Amino acid sequence: MVNLYQDGSVLLHHGGVEMGQGLHTKMIQIASKVLGITVDKIHVAENSTYIVPNATDTAASVSTEMWGMAVKVCIHTSTVLMRV
């Protein structure tokens, strides 16, 4: 889930678990590139099964690929819907 705020900031929710592998940083970098904004405007929320239920395992680099693509698709969908 991606929250886009009027002040230009972004709050990301994803199902991956940060265990020192830099997952949150990678999600911020992906969102920054897709949105074309600086990384200081993007924040990652704490994990919550209320927001992202039934998340898969966090294992090796598959988490970056899976959650990174989810962030990318979610941002794309959100920006398309905002134009309607």
C-alpha positions in Angstrom: 0.0 0.0 0.0 1.2 3.5 -0.8 -0.1 6.7 0.8 0.6 9.8 -1.3 0.2 13.0 0.7 -0.5 16.6 -0.5 2.8 17.8 0.9 4.6 15.5 -1.5 5.6 12.9 1.0 4.9 9.2 0.7 4.3 6.4 3.2 5.0 2.9 2.0 3.5 -0.3 3.6 4.9 -3.6 2.4 4.9 -7.1 3.8 8.7 -7.7 3.9 10.6 -7.8 7.2 13.7 -5.7 7.6 16.4 -7.8 9.1 19.5 -5.8 8.2 19.4 -6.6 4.5 18.4 -3.1 3.5 14.9 -4.0 2.4 13.3 -0.7 3.6 16.1 1.3 1.8 15.5 -0.6 -1.4 11.7 0.0 -1.3 12.4 3.7 -0.7 14.8 3.8 -3.7 12.3 2.0 -6.0 9.5 4.4 -5.0 11.8 7.4 -5.4 12.7 6.3 -9.0 9.1 5.5 -10.0 7.7 8.7 -8.5 10.6 10.9 -9.5 11.0 12.4 -6.1 13.9 12.4 -3.6 14.3 9.7 -1.0 13.9 12.1 1.9 10.2 12.4 1.1 9.5 8.7 1.4 9.0 6.8 4.6 8.3 3.1 5.4 5.6 2.2 7.9 6.1 -0.6 10.5 4.8 -3.9 9.3 1.2 -4.7 10.1 -0.9 -7.7 9.2 -3.9 -5.3 9.3 -2.5 -3.4 6.3 -0.7 -6.2 4.5 -2.3 -9.5 5.6 -0.9 -12.9 4.7 2.5 -11.7 3.6 4.9 -14.3 2.3 8.3 -15.2 3.8 11.1 -12.7 3.8 14.0 -14.7 2.4 17.2 -13.8 0.5 16.8 -11.3 -2.4 13.4 -12.6 -3.4 11.9 -10.1 -1.0 13.4 -7.2 -2.9 12.0 -8.5 -6.2 8.6 -9.4 -4.8 7.9 -6.3 -2.6 9.8 -4.0 -5.0 7.5 -4.9 -7.8 4.5 -4.6 -5.5 5.5 -1.1 -4.6 6.1 -0.2 -8.3 2.7 -1.6 -9.4 0.9 0.1 -6.5 2.4 3.5 -7.3 1.6 3.1 -10.9 -2.0 2.2 -10.2 -2.4 5.0 -7.7 -1.0 7.6 -10.1 -3.2 6.4 -12.9 -6.3 6.6 -10.7 -5.4 10.1 -9.6 -5.5 11.2 -13.2 -9.1 10.0 -13.7 
